[in-house]
Amino acid sequence: MVAGLNIRRTCNIAQQACALANAEDDNTLFDNLVYAENETDQTTADLELQIEKLKRIVAEQEKTLKTRETSLTNKNEQIMQQNNEITNKEKLIDTRNRMLQLSMERNVYKKKVIYTLFSCIVAVLILMLLIYGYFGKKK
């Protein structure tokens, strides 16, 4: 849109220059020259203002981008740290699971030993009762 305005102003200046070439009296010629110079100065000033605005906008956007980059870098570091913590906790859980499994295996072994001893004691008691019953009837 700004470029369109500048093109129109340039066309106006060119038309005025053509009018200057066709002008017959010096006053009109001088007035047209002054008007053309004023238009050129105004166009230059407008362009300079627009350039300054664009420079400010670019500087603000650059500052915003740097802030976002810093924020993203910090968040990335935080995510990496959390991933390390998760990995460490997974290792800890695996270790504890293995310890629990070993403990359960030991308990199963101890139960087998206890049940075997109990069975042996019960078998000895039954054998003693049978022997007592066998020898007790003979007398």
Contacts in CASP RR format, 6 or more apart in sequence:
PFRMAT RR
TARGET T0000
AUTHOR 0000-0000-0000
METHOD contacts of the structure
MODEL  1
MVAGLNIRRTCNIAQQACALANAEDDNTLFDNLVYAENETDQTTADLELQ
IEKLKRIVAEQEKTLKTRETSLTNKNEQIMQQNNEITNKEKLIDTRNRML
QLSMERNVYKKKVIYTLFSCIVAVLILMLLIYGYFGKKK
2 50 0 8 1.000
6 43 0 8 1.000
6 46 0 8 1.000
6 47 0 8 1.000
9 39 0 8 1.000
9 42 0 8 1.000
9 43 0 8 1.000
10 43 0 8 1.000
12 39 0 8 1.000
13 36 0 8 1.000
13 39 0 8 1.000
13 40 0 8 1.000
13 43 0 8 1.000
16 32 0 8 1.000
16 35 0 8 1.000
16 36 0 8 1.000
16 39 0 8 1.000
17 32 0 8 1.000
17 36 0 8 1.000
19 32 0 8 1.000
20 29 0 8 1.000
20 32 0 8 1.000
20 33 0 8 1.000
20 36 0 8 1.000
23 29 0 8 1.000
23 32 0 8 1.000
END
